[in-house]
Amino acid sequence: MSYLKDQIALVTGGSSGIGLAVARAALSEGMRVAIAARNKERLSRARGALQKDANGKDRVLAIPADVAASSQVEAMVRETVDAWGRIDLLVNCAGIGQWGSIEETGEADWDRTLGINLKGTFLCTKAVLPVMKRRRSGYIVNIASLAGKQGMEDASAYSASKFGVIGLTESLLAEAIKYQIRATAICPAYVATPMVAGALVPKEEMIPPEDIGKIIIGLLHLAPVTVIKEIVVRRRGAID
């Protein structure tokens, strides 16, 4: 069994897509996993599937939460710690896409995208950091995007939010490393998730979400002195 057995992972956006794949990967290593998402119905279905995978209810916790609301984030972290005593891994997966030109993007759409993708990552990180600092250990992984490395046409709010996630991760690493807390931003191209269901890229040419889960577990297996600030994940059909 992996040395990660019984370590605690908190995964936002855990009801589908990358978050659900990360939760499965963590469970396969013997970790205990708390998943959080806004949609209670999808969250319940995900919990049931994960509990079946883990062969035990006590290894999966499902917490309805809107990551853009600080009170809900604080309650989510408190419930996880009350259940299991600590948090060893935070994966900020919760995110939405907002497509359209700058002129077509309404202020409410802009605020909603930045609120979930960037503010949500900030709030979850802020809430978990004291828990990790007390143990002087932990890992925070933030799911950014290639759109956070280079601005995309018709995706100004999304790109801006993901640029922000990368900057936030760099600041976090600079502040947290003295407490033996590491942080990595993962910047994937198209991943086969519901968020990009209408994309022109065929699903079979997209990155499987399971691969992002494998990458995150791989980070946890690195020596504590090894620090990876950022990982860019491209798909085979888009290599220049």
Backbone hydrogen bonds, N-H to C=O, Kabsch-Sander energy under -0.5 kcal/mol:
donor,donor_aa,acceptor,acceptor_aa,energy
5,K,2,S,-1.8
6,D,30,G,-3.0
7,Q,4,L,-2.6
9,A,32,R,-2.8
10,L,89,L,-3.0
11,V,9,A,-0.5
11,V,34,A,-3.0
12,T,10,L,-0.5
12,T,91,V,-2.2
13,G,36,A,-1.2
14,G,11,V,-0.6
14,G,36,A,-2.1
16,S,13,G,-0.9
19,G,16,S,-0.7
20,L,16,S,-1.4
21,A,17,G,-1.9
22,V,18,I,-2.7
23,A,19,G,-2.3
24,R,20,L,-2.2
25,A,21,A,-2.2
26,A,22,V,-2.6
27,L,23,A,-2.4
28,S,24,R,-2.1
29,E,25,A,-0.7
29,E,26,A,-1.0
30,G,27,L,-2.0
31,M,26,A,-2.1
32,R,7,Q,-2.9
33,V,59,R,-2.8
34,A,9,A,-3.0
35,I,33,V,-0.5
35,I,61,L,-3.1
36,A,11,V,-2.2
37,A,63,I,-1.0
40,K,38,R,-0.8
43,L,39,N,-2.3
44,S,40,K,-2.3
45,R,41,E,-2.0
46,A,42,R,-2.5
47,R,43,L,-2.5
48,G,44,S,-2.2
49,A,45,R,-2.2
50,L,46,A,-2.6
51,Q,47,R,-2.8
52,K,48,G,-1.8
53,D,49,A,-2.0
54,A,50,L,-2.9
55,N,51,Q,-1.1
56,G,51,Q,-1.7
59,R,56,G,-1.0
60,V,57,K,-1.5
61,L,33,V,-2.5
63,I,35,I,-2.8
65,A,37,A,-2.1
67,V,65,A,-0.7
69,A,66,D,-2.0
70,S,68,A,-0.6
73,V,69,A,-2.2
74,E,70,S,-2.7
75,A,71,S,-1.8
76,M,72,Q,-2.2
77,V,73,V,-2.4
78,R,74,E,-2.3
79,E,75,A,-2.6
80,T,76,M,-1.9
81,V,77,V,-2.5
82,D,78,R,-2.8
83,A,79,E,-1.8
84,W,80,T,-2.3
85,G,81,V,-2.8
88,D,8,I,-2.0
89,L,8,I,-2.1
90,L,139,Y,-2.4
91,V,10,L,-2.7
92,N,90,L,-0.5
92,N,141,V,-2.6
93,C,12,T,-0.5
93,C,91,V,-1.3
100,G,154,D,-2.4
105,T,101,S,-1.1
105,T,102,I,-0.6
106,G,104,E,-0.6
110,W,106,G,-2.4
111,D,107,E,-2.7
112,R,108,A,-2.4
113,T,109,D,-2.4
114,L,110,W,-2.6
115,G,111,D,-2.3
116,I,112,R,-2.1
117,N,113,T,-2.5
118,L,114,L,-1.4
119,K,114,L,-2.9
120,G,115,G,-1.2
122,F,118,L,-2.4
123,L,119,K,-3.1
124,C,120,G,-2.4
125,T,121,T,-2.1
126,K,122,F,-2.8
127,A,123,L,-2.1
128,V,124,C,-1.9
129,L,125,T,-2.3
131,V,128,V,-0.7
132,M,128,V,-1.9
133,K,129,L,-3.0
134,R,130,P,-1.7
135,R,131,V,-0.7
135,R,132,M,-0.6
136,R,132,M,-0.9
137,S,132,M,-1.7
138,G,180,Q,-0.8
139,Y,88,D,-1.8
140,I,182,R,-2.4
141,V,90,L,-2.9
142,N,140,I,-0.5
142,N,184,T,-2.5
143,I,92,N,-2.1
143,I,141,V,-0.5
144,A,142,N,-0.9
144,A,186,I,-2.8
146,L,188,P,-2.2
148,G,145,S,-1.7
149,K,146,L,-1.9
150,Q,146,L,-1.7
155,A,152,M,-1.3
156,S,100,G,-0.7
158,Y,98,Q,-0.6
159,S,155,A,-3.2
160,A,156,S,-2.6
161,S,157,A,-2.3
162,K,158,Y,-2.2
163,F,159,S,-2.8
164,G,160,A,-2.0
165,V,161,S,-1.8
166,I,162,K,-1.9
167,G,163,F,-2.1
168,L,164,G,-2.9
169,T,165,V,-2.3
170,E,166,I,-2.0
171,S,167,G,-2.2
172,L,168,L,-2.7
173,L,169,T,-2.6
174,A,170,E,-2.0
175,E,171,S,-1.9
176,A,172,L,-3.0
177,I,173,L,-1.9
179,Y,176,A,-2.2
180,Q,177,I,-1.9
181,I,176,A,-1.6
182,R,138,G,-2.2
182,R,180,Q,-0.6
184,T,140,I,-1.9
185,A,229,K,-2.1
186,I,142,N,-2.5
186,I,184,T,-0.5
187,C,185,A,-0.5
187,C,231,I,-3.7
189,A,233,V,-2.1
192,A,207,I,-2.4
193,T,191,V,-2.1
196,V,193,T,-1.4
197,A,194,P,-1.6
199,A,196,V,-1.9
205,E,202,P,-1.8
206,M,203,K,-1.7
207,I,190,Y,-2.7
211,D,208,P,-1.6
212,I,208,P,-0.7
212,I,209,P,-0.6
213,G,209,P,-1.6
214,K,210,E,-2.1
215,I,211,D,-2.1
216,I,212,I,-2.2
217,I,213,G,-2.3
218,G,214,K,-2.3
219,L,215,I,-1.8
220,L,216,I,-1.6
221,H,217,I,-1.1
221,H,218,G,-0.5
222,L,219,L,-1.3
226,T,223,A,-2.2
227,V,225,V,-0.5
229,K,227,V,-0.6
231,I,185,A,-2.5
233,V,187,C,-2.1
233,V,231,I,-0.5
234,R,232,V,-0.6
238,A,235,R,-2.0
239,I,236,R,-0.8
240,D,238,A,-0.6
